[in-house]
Amino acid sequence: MNKVLFPNGTDTLDIYEWTTDWSDYFDDGHEWYGACCWSVYDKTLNRYAVMLVSATD
């Protein structure tokens, strides 16, 4: 997946983890397997990728 999203490698990525308490989308994940919100900036491509995850059973 990294090759597809970040074809120039991962050494120059800026990765930020954000809080997940700003939306009820993440509520089920908080109760079960987890929730995360990350943004990844690729300086070489001037591109952002954002991942919103909330896992439950």
N, C-alpha and C positions, 0 to 999 in steps of 0.2 A: 504494500500500500504506500509506503514511503516513496518508492521509485515513481509511482504514478503522481502523487501529490507534490513531491519535492524532488524533481529529476536532477537538480544540481547538488544534491546531498543535504545533510542535516546539520552540518557544522555551523552554518550562519543563521539558523532559525532563532527567532525570539518567541518563547513559549510562555504564556501567562495562564494561570489558573484563576478562575473567577468564582465568587461565592454563588451558591445555588439557592439562596433563600429569597430571591427576588421574583420567583414565579411558582405557581402551584403545579406547573409541569413536572417539577422535580420531587413533589411530595411522596409519591409511591416509592421512588428510589431511596429517599431518606429513611423510609420505614423498612426497606428490604435490603437489596444488594448494593445500593449506592447510587450516587448521582455526581456528575461532574460537568463543568462548563470550561472549555479551554479555547483559547485563540492562539493560532500559530502564524507568525509572520515570516515569510520567506523574502529576505532582503534581495536576493539575486533575481527574483522574478517580480518583486514588488506586488506580492499576492498574500492574501489572508486566507486561512482555513479556520473554520469555527466548528467545534464539536460540542453538541449538547447531548448528554446521556443521562437516562434515568432507567434503572433496571429493577424489575419486580418479577415475581413468579407468575 
